[in-house]
Protein backbone atom coordinates (compact mmCIF):
# COMPACT_ATOMS: atom_id res chain seq x y z
CA UNK A 1 0.00 0.00 0.00
CA UNK A 2 1.29 3.46 -0.86
CA UNK A 3 0.14 5.05 2.37
CA UNK A 4 -1.43 8.48 2.68
CA UNK A 5 -0.23 10.68 -0.15
CA UNK A 6 -0.07 14.44 0.19
CA UNK A 7 0.84 17.11 -2.33
CA UNK A 8 2.60 19.40 -2.64
CA UNK A 9 5.34 18.51 -0.16
CA UNK A 10 6.51 22.10 -0.04
CA UNK A 11 4.81 25.29 -1.11
CA UNK A 12 6.02 28.85 -0.91
CA UNK A 13 3.53 31.54 -1.79
CA UNK A 14 2.87 35.19 -1.25
CA UNK A 15 0.33 36.65 1.10
CA UNK A 16 -3.10 36.89 -0.50
CA UNK A 17 -2.65 33.94 -2.83
CA UNK A 18 -4.88 30.90 -2.80
CA UNK A 19 -3.33 27.67 -1.54
CA UNK A 20 -4.70 24.20 -2.20
CA UNK A 21 -3.34 21.17 -0.39
CA UNK A 22 -4.28 17.69 -1.54
CA UNK A 23 -4.59 14.33 0.12
CA UNK A 24 -5.20 10.80 -1.08
CA UNK A 25 -6.10 8.52 1.83
CA UNK A 26 -5.28 4.85 2.08
CA UNK A 27 -7.73 2.83 0.01
CA UNK A 28 -10.56 1.47 2.12
CA UNK A 29 -10.15 4.01 4.91
CA UNK A 30 -13.39 5.86 5.57
CA UNK A 31 -12.03 8.48 7.96
CA UNK A 32 -9.84 11.37 6.89
CA UNK A 33 -8.26 13.98 9.16
CA UNK A 34 -6.49 17.27 8.50
CA UNK A 35 -4.01 18.45 11.16
CA UNK A 36 -1.83 21.56 11.30
CA UNK A 37 1.54 21.60 13.05
CA UNK A 38 3.20 24.78 14.29
CA UNK A 39 5.91 25.45 16.83
CA UNK A 40 3.59 27.49 19.01
CA UNK A 41 0.50 25.31 19.01
CA UNK A 42 1.80 21.82 18.21
CA UNK A 43 -0.53 19.50 16.29
CA UNK A 44 -4.08 20.75 15.99
CA UNK A 45 -7.00 18.93 14.42
CA UNK A 46 -8.59 21.16 11.78
CA UNK A 47 -11.37 18.97 10.42
CA UNK A 48 -12.25 15.35 9.90
CA UNK A 49 -14.50 13.43 7.55
CA UNK A 50 -16.30 10.12 7.77
CA UNK A 51 -17.55 8.59 4.53
CA UNK A 52 -16.76 11.89 2.77
CA UNK A 53 -18.98 13.88 5.14
CA UNK A 54 -17.42 16.54 7.41
CA UNK A 55 -18.03 15.48 11.01
CA UNK A 56 -16.25 18.17 13.01
CA UNK A 57 -14.79 21.36 11.56
CA UNK A 58 -14.54 23.25 14.83
CA UNK A 59 -10.77 23.35 14.51
CA UNK A 60 -10.81 25.28 11.23
CA UNK A 61 -9.27 28.64 12.17
CA UNK A 62 -11.52 30.93 10.18
CA UNK A 63 -13.52 31.36 7.01
CA UNK A 64 -10.39 31.59 4.91
CA UNK A 65 -9.99 27.84 5.42
CA UNK A 66 -12.19 25.29 3.68
CA UNK A 67 -11.94 21.54 3.16
CA UNK A 68 -13.73 19.20 0.84
CA UNK A 69 -13.86 15.50 0.21
CA UNK A 70 -15.64 14.97 -3.12
CA UNK A 71 -15.00 11.22 -3.08
CA UNK A 72 -13.46 8.49 -0.95
CA UNK A 73 -10.03 8.84 -2.52
CA UNK A 74 -9.42 12.58 -2.48
CA UNK A 75 -9.59 15.58 -0.18
CA UNK A 76 -8.48 19.19 -0.43
CA UNK A 77 -7.69 21.86 2.13
CA UNK A 78 -7.90 25.36 0.70
CA UNK A 79 -6.74 28.64 2.16
CA UNK A 80 -7.97 31.81 0.46
CA UNK A 81 -6.51 34.34 0.92
CA UNK A 82 -3.38 33.02 2.59
CA UNK A 83 -1.56 34.95 5.34
CA UNK A 84 1.93 34.58 6.84
CA UNK A 85 0.47 33.17 10.06
CA UNK A 86 -0.83 30.20 8.04
CA UNK A 87 2.75 29.00 7.57
CA UNK A 88 2.87 25.51 9.03
CA UNK A 89 3.08 21.85 8.16
CA UNK A 90 -0.30 20.43 7.24
CA UNK A 91 -0.77 16.72 7.78
CA UNK A 92 -3.46 14.50 6.37
CA UNK A 93 -4.23 11.20 8.05
CA UNK A 94 -6.64 8.38 7.32
CA UNK A 95 -8.14 5.50 9.23
CA UNK A 96 -10.55 2.64 8.95
CA UNK A 97 -11.00 2.49 12.73
CA UNK A 98 -10.01 5.58 14.70
CA UNK A 99 -7.98 6.24 16.64
CA UNK A 100 -5.65 3.97 14.68
CA UNK A 101 -4.55 6.52 12.10
CA UNK A 102 -1.89 6.69 9.43
CA UNK A 103 -0.26 9.99 8.60
CA UNK A 104 0.97 11.38 5.32
CA UNK A 105 4.35 13.05 5.04
CA UNK A 106 2.88 16.52 5.33
CA UNK A 107 2.76 19.65 3.21
CA UNK A 108 5.06 22.43 4.41
CA UNK A 109 3.50 25.79 3.62
CA UNK A 110 5.38 29.05 3.76
CA UNK A 111 3.44 32.26 3.18
CA UNK A 112 5.65 35.30 2.62
CA UNK B 1 -12.55 19.54 26.34
CA UNK B 2 -9.84 16.98 26.77
CA UNK B 3 -6.25 18.20 26.68
CA UNK B 4 -2.81 16.67 26.72
CA UNK B 5 0.18 18.17 28.51
CA UNK B 6 3.77 17.33 27.77
CA UNK B 7 5.95 18.85 30.44
CA UNK B 8 9.23 19.16 28.63
CA UNK B 9 9.63 21.21 25.50
CA UNK B 10 13.21 20.17 24.77
CA UNK B 11 15.28 17.42 26.37
CA UNK B 12 19.00 16.97 25.73
CA UNK B 13 20.64 13.68 26.69
CA UNK B 14 23.92 11.96 26.13
CA UNK B 15 23.97 8.59 24.41
CA UNK B 16 23.23 5.69 26.80
CA UNK B 17 21.37 7.95 29.23
CA UNK B 18 17.91 6.93 30.37
CA UNK B 19 14.87 8.77 29.06
CA UNK B 20 11.53 9.60 30.59
CA UNK B 21 9.12 11.99 28.87
CA UNK B 22 6.07 13.08 30.80
CA UNK B 23 2.50 13.11 29.49
CA UNK B 24 -0.67 13.97 31.38
CA UNK B 25 -4.20 14.18 30.06
CA UNK B 26 -7.29 15.87 31.40
CA UNK B 27 -10.13 13.50 30.59
CA UNK B 28 -11.51 11.28 33.35
CA UNK B 29 -13.32 8.67 31.27
CA UNK B 30 -12.04 5.74 29.27
CA UNK B 31 -9.21 6.82 27.01
CA UNK B 32 -6.87 5.39 24.42
CA UNK B 33 -3.28 6.59 24.73
CA UNK B 34 -0.52 6.88 22.17
CA UNK B 35 3.03 7.99 21.64
CA UNK B 36 4.13 9.07 18.18
CA UNK B 37 7.61 9.93 16.97
CA UNK B 38 8.53 12.37 14.22
CA UNK B 39 12.08 12.10 12.92
CA UNK B 40 13.50 15.23 11.28
CA UNK B 41 11.70 15.92 8.01
CA UNK B 42 9.45 12.90 8.29
CA UNK B 43 5.84 12.15 9.14
CA UNK B 44 4.50 10.90 12.44
CA UNK B 45 4.98 7.24 13.20
CA UNK B 46 3.32 5.25 15.94
CA UNK B 47 5.69 4.20 18.73
CA UNK B 48 3.21 2.47 20.99
CA UNK B 49 -0.39 2.53 22.14
CA UNK B 50 -2.51 1.59 25.10
CA UNK B 51 -6.16 0.60 24.80
CA UNK B 52 -6.67 -1.71 27.78
CA UNK B 53 -5.01 -4.49 29.78
CA UNK B 54 -1.45 -4.40 31.07
CA UNK B 55 -0.68 -0.75 31.85
CA UNK B 56 2.97 -1.24 30.91
CA UNK B 57 3.12 -1.10 27.15
CA UNK B 58 6.13 -2.01 25.07
CA UNK B 59 6.64 -0.40 21.71
CA UNK B 60 9.16 -0.36 18.91
CA UNK B 61 12.84 0.50 19.24
CA UNK B 62 13.03 -0.31 22.95
CA UNK B 63 10.47 2.26 24.07
CA UNK B 64 7.86 1.58 26.70
CA UNK B 65 5.17 3.59 28.45
CA UNK B 66 3.24 3.15 31.65
CA UNK B 67 -0.39 4.12 32.06
CA UNK B 68 -1.10 5.30 35.61
CA UNK B 69 -4.82 5.93 35.78
CA UNK B 70 -4.75 7.62 39.19
CA UNK B 71 -2.25 10.17 37.91
CA UNK B 72 -3.79 10.59 34.45
CA UNK B 73 -0.33 9.92 33.09
CA UNK B 74 1.26 7.96 30.27
CA UNK B 75 4.99 8.59 30.49
CA UNK B 76 7.37 7.35 27.83
CA UNK B 77 10.61 5.64 28.83
CA UNK B 78 13.71 4.14 27.29
CA UNK B 79 16.57 2.76 29.41
CA UNK B 80 19.39 3.78 27.06
CA UNK B 81 18.94 6.31 24.24
CA UNK B 82 20.87 6.35 20.99
CA UNK B 83 21.80 9.20 18.70
CA UNK B 84 19.18 7.90 16.24
CA UNK B 85 16.44 8.61 18.81
CA UNK B 86 16.83 12.32 18.13
CA UNK B 87 13.30 13.32 17.12
CA UNK B 88 10.13 14.97 18.33
CA UNK B 89 7.83 12.87 20.49
CA UNK B 90 4.10 13.43 20.73
CA UNK B 91 1.69 12.04 23.28
CA UNK B 92 -1.90 11.69 22.08
CA UNK B 93 -5.22 10.76 23.59
CA UNK B 94 -8.59 9.77 22.21
CA UNK B 95 -11.84 8.91 23.87
CA UNK B 96 -13.14 5.40 23.32
CA UNK B 97 -14.96 5.02 20.05
CA UNK B 98 -14.22 6.55 16.69
CA UNK B 99 -12.89 9.86 17.91
CA UNK B 100 -9.88 11.79 16.61
CA UNK B 101 -6.57 12.01 18.40
CA UNK B 102 -5.78 15.03 20.54
CA UNK B 103 -2.05 15.69 20.64
CA UNK B 104 0.25 17.28 23.15
CA UNK B 105 2.59 20.00 21.91
CA UNK B 106 5.47 17.59 21.62
CA UNK B 107 8.86 17.15 23.25
CA UNK B 108 11.97 17.57 21.19
CA UNK B 109 14.68 15.06 22.13
CA UNK B 110 18.28 15.73 21.17
CA UNK B 111 20.76 12.93 21.83
CA UNK B 112 24.41 13.93 21.75
CA UNK B 113 27.41 11.69 21.43
Interface residues (C-beta under 8 A of the other chain):
Chain A: X31 X33 X35 X41 X42 X43 X44 X45 X48 X50 X56 X91 X97 X98 X99 X100 X101 X103 X104 X105 X106
Chain B: X32 X34 X42 X43 X44 X45 X49 X90 X92 X94 X98 X99 X100 X101 X102 X103 X104 X105 X106
